[in-house]
Each structure stands twice: as C-alpha cells, then as structure tokens.
C-alpha cells in the first residue's frame, strides 16, 4: 500500500498522509513526477501502458511517471519509477546533476466518480547515452512495450490520440529538443 502526502490546492503539505487509492477516491491534491529519457539521437523513450491499467490502458506514455510517496523527494521518486517501469538501472554513472528539472505543473482529471487525479507534477528530462530499447526489461503489470521516438512521431501520436494527453510536457519537451 503506497502512502501519499496530501496537499492543498496551492501545493502546500496539509500534514495528512493517506493510501494512494483513498487520495484518488477523495480527489485530493498530491505530487507526482514525469520523466522524459532522451538518447543521443534526441529520441524520447516511450512506454506503452499495460492494457490492465485502470487509466489510459494500452496508450503510449512518456518514459516514466508516478506518484511521490510519503517522505520521498521528487528525484528519488523519478529514479524509482524509471527502475520500476522500464528497468533502467541508473547506477553510479547517473547522478542527480544528470536530471534536468524543467518545471512543475498541476493537472486535474476525472477518470470516473471514485477516481479523481489532482496532481502537482515535477517534470524532469534525463539524457542517457548508449541505451538500447531492445534490452530494456519492463514491469509487465505496468508496461507492455517500449520504444524510442523522435518528437515528430510523438506529435503524430498526439494527433491520432495514441499517447497519453500531457500537452504541458510535450510542449516543453519539443522546445528543449529544438535547442539541440
């Protein structure tokens, strides 16, 4: 059972800690991370969500995303989610300085009456060189496939509703990539 720190609508900790399911059932504000892993070709690692997932089943999504557990900081949560979802073990060759914090945004989504997300997302970019998507192992309960895509392909996926809606992330990601 994952425990989550509850926030107010301004992102301030309330001191309340609840199980993740209860946070979503009540539609309470909390924190999450989103990480875009980019290779040396400026391609973004995407994961296809498992068809068994409650939200966005079978959709393609950014490299890793997930909740920040109680007492955890955003960078630790980012490293944990990368390891859990796409099994990219960061090890000692990746340091905190390798994560580039882009910005924080808040988003509200109602998936059904008892599943409401109100999240403050911390968005990071992580450049990893020499990563081959064919050797990645992933958590079958979470992910059913992975692949690297360029930003043009991601835009086509957005246009064809094949990728999780994260316009805030894709816009910043495109601006970042066009600088290189």
MARKELO-887548 format. One record per residue (C-alpha): residue number from 1; x, y, z. Coordinates in nm, 4 decimals, always signed. Layout:
N
<rec seq="NUM" x="X" y="Y" z="Z"/>
...
This chain:
180
<rec seq="1" x="+0.0000" y="+0.0000" z="+0.0000"/>
<rec seq="2" x="+0.1584" y="+0.3245" z="-0.1182"/>
<rec seq="3" x="+0.1142" y="+0.6206" z="+0.1177"/>
<rec seq="4" x="+0.0874" y="+0.9717" z="-0.0250"/>
<rec seq="5" x="+0.1299" y="+1.3170" z="+0.1298"/>
<rec seq="6" x="-0.1890" y="+1.5201" z="+0.0821"/>
<rec seq="7" x="-0.1503" y="+1.8803" z="-0.0404"/>
<rec seq="8" x="-0.3833" y="+2.1768" z="-0.0519"/>
<rec seq="9" x="-0.4805" y="+2.3431" z="-0.3824"/>
<rec seq="10" x="-0.1619" y="+2.5551" z="-0.3640"/>
<rec seq="11" x="+0.0695" y="+2.2559" z="-0.3287"/>
<rec seq="12" x="+0.1326" y="+2.3024" z="+0.0437"/>
<rec seq="13" x="+0.1558" y="+1.9909" z="+0.2618"/>
<rec seq="14" x="-0.1505" y="+1.9503" z="+0.4830"/>
<rec seq="15" x="+0.0162" y="+1.7005" z="+0.7174"/>
<rec seq="16" x="-0.2331" y="+1.4322" z="+0.6166"/>
<rec seq="17" x="-0.0989" y="+1.1017" z="+0.4812"/>
<rec seq="18" x="-0.3351" y="+0.8602" z="+0.3076"/>
<rec seq="19" x="-0.3191" y="+0.5482" z="+0.0894"/>
<rec seq="20" x="-0.2996" y="+0.6264" z="-0.2831"/>
<rec seq="21" x="-0.6416" y="+0.4721" z="-0.3558"/>
<rec seq="22" x="-0.8072" y="+0.6908" z="-0.0923"/>
<rec seq="23" x="-0.6332" y="+1.0052" z="-0.2237"/>
<rec seq="24" x="-0.7781" y="+0.9353" z="-0.5700"/>
<rec seq="25" x="-1.1196" y="+0.8351" z="-0.4377"/>
<rec seq="26" x="-1.1484" y="+1.1667" z="-0.2494"/>
<rec seq="27" x="-0.9858" y="+1.3703" z="-0.5295"/>
<rec seq="28" x="-0.7178" y="+1.5176" z="-0.3031"/>
<rec seq="29" x="-0.4153" y="+1.7110" z="-0.4281"/>
<rec seq="30" x="-0.0790" y="+1.5282" z="-0.4223"/>
<rec seq="31" x="+0.2577" y="+1.5199" z="-0.6020"/>
<rec seq="32" x="+0.3826" y="+1.3105" z="-0.8922"/>
<rec seq="33" x="+0.6775" y="+1.3047" z="-1.1309"/>
<rec seq="34" x="+0.7138" y="+1.2765" z="-1.5070"/>
<rec seq="35" x="+1.0497" y="+1.1897" z="-1.6651"/>
<rec seq="36" x="+1.1453" y="+1.2011" z="-2.0322"/>
<rec seq="37" x="+1.4505" y="+0.9848" z="-2.1039"/>
<rec seq="38" x="+1.6281" y="+1.1113" z="-2.4153"/>
<rec seq="39" x="+1.9014" y="+0.9271" z="-2.6067"/>
<rec seq="40" x="+2.1929" y="+1.0637" z="-2.8084"/>
<rec seq="41" x="+1.9712" y="+1.0885" z="-3.1224"/>
<rec seq="42" x="+1.7297" y="+1.3216" z="-2.9374"/>
<rec seq="43" x="+1.4687" y="+1.0442" z="-2.9305"/>
<rec seq="44" x="+1.2398" y="+1.0049" z="-2.6314"/>
<rec seq="45" x="+1.1828" y="+0.6693" z="-2.4673"/>
<rec seq="46" x="+0.8121" y="+0.5889" z="-2.4667"/>
<rec seq="47" x="+0.6327" y="+0.3119" z="-2.2829"/>
<rec seq="48" x="+0.3068" y="+0.1504" z="-2.3814"/>
<rec seq="49" x="+0.0869" y="+0.1179" z="-2.0738"/>
<rec seq="50" x="-0.0472" y="-0.2261" z="-1.9910"/>
<rec seq="51" x="-0.3997" y="-0.2999" z="-2.1107"/>
<rec seq="52" x="-0.4757" y="-0.3908" z="-1.7481"/>
<rec seq="53" x="-0.4106" y="-0.0362" z="-1.6184"/>
<rec seq="54" x="-0.7094" y="+0.1489" z="-1.4753"/>
<rec seq="55" x="-0.6302" y="+0.4724" z="-1.6572"/>
<rec seq="56" x="-0.5093" y="+0.5081" z="-2.0152"/>
<rec seq="57" x="-0.4800" y="+0.1322" z="-2.0823"/>
<rec seq="58" x="-0.2799" y="+0.0464" z="-2.3941"/>
<rec seq="59" x="-0.1827" y="+0.4099" z="-2.4572"/>
<rec seq="60" x="+0.1746" y="+0.5189" z="-2.5187"/>
<rec seq="61" x="+0.3204" y="+0.7422" z="-2.2495"/>
<rec seq="62" x="+0.6317" y="+0.9349" z="-2.1589"/>
<rec seq="63" x="+0.9329" y="+0.7359" z="-2.0289"/>
<rec seq="64" x="+0.8251" y="+0.7183" z="-1.6653"/>
<rec seq="65" x="+0.5629" y="+0.8767" z="-1.4436"/>
<rec seq="66" x="+0.4364" y="+0.8090" z="-1.0970"/>
<rec seq="67" x="+0.3492" y="+0.9279" z="-0.7510"/>
<rec seq="68" x="+0.5852" y="+1.0720" z="-0.4955"/>
<rec seq="69" x="+0.5475" y="+0.8573" z="-0.1851"/>
<rec seq="70" x="+0.5299" y="+0.9995" z="+0.1658"/>
<rec seq="71" x="+0.8672" y="+1.1347" z="+0.2764"/>
<rec seq="72" x="+1.0216" y="+1.0961" z="-0.0684"/>
<rec seq="73" x="+1.1674" y="+1.3763" z="-0.2788"/>
<rec seq="74" x="+1.0931" y="+1.4181" z="-0.6494"/>
<rec seq="75" x="+1.4353" y="+1.2971" z="-0.7716"/>
<rec seq="76" x="+1.4186" y="+0.9789" z="-0.5653"/>
<rec seq="77" x="+1.0680" y="+0.9150" z="-0.6971"/>
<rec seq="78" x="+1.1908" y="+0.9727" z="-1.0537"/>
<rec seq="79" x="+1.4748" y="+0.7214" z="-1.0129"/>
<rec seq="80" x="+1.2376" y="+0.4685" z="-0.8520"/>
<rec seq="81" x="+0.9758" y="+0.4995" z="-1.1266"/>
<rec seq="82" x="+1.2375" y="+0.4630" z="-1.4025"/>
<rec seq="83" x="+1.3664" y="+0.1466" z="-1.2384"/>
<rec seq="84" x="+1.0184" y="+0.0041" z="-1.1735"/>
<rec seq="85" x="+0.8568" y="+0.0797" z="-1.5066"/>
<rec seq="86" x="+1.1311" y="+0.0407" z="-1.7679"/>
<rec seq="87" x="+1.4077" y="-0.1165" z="-1.5577"/>
<rec seq="88" x="+1.6701" y="+0.1397" z="-1.6470"/>
<rec seq="89" x="+1.9048" y="+0.0926" z="-1.3558"/>
<rec seq="90" x="+2.0701" y="+0.4286" z="-1.3179"/>
<rec seq="91" x="+2.3550" y="+0.3063" z="-1.1006"/>
<rec seq="92" x="+2.6545" y="+0.5204" z="-1.0200"/>
<rec seq="93" x="+2.7026" y="+0.6581" z="-1.3709"/>
<rec seq="94" x="+2.3890" y="+0.8711" z="-1.3411"/>
<rec seq="95" x="+2.3950" y="+1.1490" z="-1.0864"/>
<rec seq="96" x="+2.1405" y="+1.3971" z="-0.9623"/>
<rec seq="97" x="+2.3005" y="+1.6579" z="-1.1877"/>
<rec seq="98" x="+2.2061" y="+1.4424" z="-1.4896"/>
<rec seq="99" x="+1.8383" y="+1.5083" z="-1.4216"/>
<rec seq="100" x="+1.7265" y="+1.8417" z="-1.5577"/>
<rec seq="101" x="+1.4315" y="+1.9855" z="-1.3709"/>
<rec seq="102" x="+1.2046" y="+2.1552" z="-1.6243"/>
<rec seq="103" x="+0.9101" y="+2.2836" z="-1.4216"/>
<rec seq="104" x="+0.6074" y="+2.1968" z="-1.2077"/>
<rec seq="105" x="+0.2512" y="+2.1967" z="-1.3348"/>
<rec seq="106" x="-0.0800" y="+2.0983" z="-1.1866"/>
<rec seq="107" x="-0.3468" y="+1.8919" z="-1.3533"/>
<rec seq="108" x="-0.6944" y="+1.7715" z="-1.2640"/>
<rec seq="109" x="-0.8561" y="+1.4714" z="-1.4347"/>
<rec seq="110" x="-1.1711" y="+1.2785" z="-1.3516"/>
<rec seq="111" x="-1.1488" y="+0.9227" z="-1.4798"/>
<rec seq="112" x="-1.4662" y="+0.8111" z="-1.3004"/>
<rec seq="113" x="-1.6565" y="+0.9371" z="-0.9926"/>
<rec seq="114" x="-1.4318" y="+0.7488" z="-0.7488"/>
<rec seq="115" x="-1.1049" y="+0.8040" z="-0.9392"/>
<rec seq="116" x="-1.0066" y="+1.1701" z="-0.9481"/>
<rec seq="117" x="-0.6498" y="+1.2858" z="-1.0009"/>
<rec seq="118" x="-0.5432" y="+1.6225" z="-0.8699"/>
<rec seq="119" x="-0.1687" y="+1.6273" z="-0.9037"/>
<rec seq="120" x="+0.1267" y="+1.8627" z="-0.8982"/>
<rec seq="121" x="+0.3762" y="+1.7151" z="-1.1454"/>
<rec seq="122" x="+0.7520" y="+1.7746" z="-1.1335"/>
<rec seq="123" x="+0.8810" y="+1.7285" z="-1.4888"/>
<rec seq="124" x="+1.2400" y="+1.6120" z="-1.5465"/>
<rec seq="125" x="+1.4499" y="+1.5317" z="-1.8520"/>
<rec seq="126" x="+1.7220" y="+1.2696" z="-1.8270"/>
<rec seq="127" x="+1.9760" y="+1.2227" z="-2.1046"/>
<rec seq="128" x="+2.1120" y="+0.8685" z="-2.1227"/>
<rec seq="129" x="+2.3638" y="+0.7722" z="-2.3881"/>
<rec seq="130" x="+2.4051" y="+0.4198" z="-2.5207"/>
<rec seq="131" x="+2.0634" y="+0.2999" z="-2.4052"/>
<rec seq="132" x="+1.9113" y="+0.0372" z="-2.6344"/>
<rec seq="133" x="+1.5348" y="-0.0080" z="-2.6035"/>
<rec seq="134" x="+1.5664" y="-0.3706" z="-2.7173"/>
<rec seq="135" x="+1.7490" y="-0.4725" z="-2.3978"/>
<rec seq="136" x="+1.5147" y="-0.2946" z="-2.1578"/>
<rec seq="137" x="+1.3053" y="-0.5125" z="-1.9318"/>
<rec seq="138" x="+0.9822" y="-0.3731" z="-1.8042"/>
<rec seq="139" x="+0.7254" y="-0.4491" z="-1.5392"/>
<rec seq="140" x="+0.4531" y="-0.6444" z="-1.7255"/>
<rec seq="141" x="+0.1804" y="-0.5218" z="-1.4885"/>
<rec seq="142" x="+0.2703" y="-0.1629" z="-1.5812"/>
<rec seq="143" x="+0.4162" y="-0.1685" z="-1.9332"/>
<rec seq="144" x="+0.3676" y="-0.3870" z="-2.2398"/>
<rec seq="145" x="+0.6234" y="-0.2326" z="-2.4816"/>
<rec seq="146" x="+0.8897" y="+0.0397" z="-2.5067"/>
<rec seq="147" x="+1.0411" y="+0.2284" z="-2.7985"/>
<rec seq="148" x="+1.2355" y="+0.5424" z="-2.8817"/>
<rec seq="149" x="+1.0562" y="+0.8062" z="-3.0932"/>
<rec seq="150" x="+1.1503" y="+1.1454" z="-3.2279"/>
<rec seq="151" x="+0.9387" y="+1.4493" z="-3.1469"/>
<rec seq="152" x="+0.7733" y="+1.4439" z="-3.4927"/>
<rec seq="153" x="+0.6484" y="+1.0893" z="-3.4321"/>
<rec seq="154" x="+0.5235" y="+1.1922" z="-3.0891"/>
<rec seq="155" x="+0.3302" y="+1.4794" z="-3.2493"/>
<rec seq="156" x="+0.1705" y="+1.2304" z="-3.4912"/>
<rec seq="157" x="+0.0782" y="+1.0100" z="-3.1936"/>
<rec seq="158" x="-0.0804" y="+1.3134" z="-3.0237"/>
<rec seq="159" x="-0.2774" y="+1.3952" z="-3.3399"/>
<rec seq="160" x="-0.4004" y="+1.0332" z="-3.3628"/>
<rec seq="161" x="-0.4824" y="+1.0038" z="-2.9889"/>
<rec seq="162" x="-0.2296" y="+0.7222" z="-2.9369"/>
<rec seq="163" x="-0.0382" y="+0.8824" z="-2.6500"/>
<rec seq="164" x="-0.1445" y="+0.9905" z="-2.3005"/>
<rec seq="165" x="-0.2550" y="+1.3537" z="-2.3016"/>
<rec seq="166" x="+0.0272" y="+1.5553" z="-2.1477"/>
<rec seq="167" x="+0.0295" y="+1.8760" z="-2.3567"/>
<rec seq="168" x="+0.2216" y="+2.0607" z="-2.0850"/>
<rec seq="169" x="+0.5061" y="+1.8078" z="-2.1096"/>
<rec seq="170" x="+0.5168" y="+1.7697" z="-2.4890"/>
<rec seq="171" x="+0.5360" y="+2.1455" z="-2.5496"/>
<rec seq="172" x="+0.8278" y="+2.1923" z="-2.3091"/>
<rec seq="173" x="+0.9939" y="+1.8771" z="-2.4423"/>
<rec seq="174" x="+0.9703" y="+1.9988" z="-2.8044"/>
<rec seq="175" x="+1.1168" y="+2.3379" z="-2.7103"/>
<rec seq="176" x="+1.4010" y="+2.1633" z="-2.5265"/>
<rec seq="177" x="+1.4820" y="+1.9328" z="-2.8183"/>
<rec seq="178" x="+1.4765" y="+2.2054" z="-3.0805"/>
<rec seq="179" x="+1.7635" y="+2.3767" z="-2.8999"/>
<rec seq="180" x="+1.9962" y="+2.0834" z="-2.9760"/>
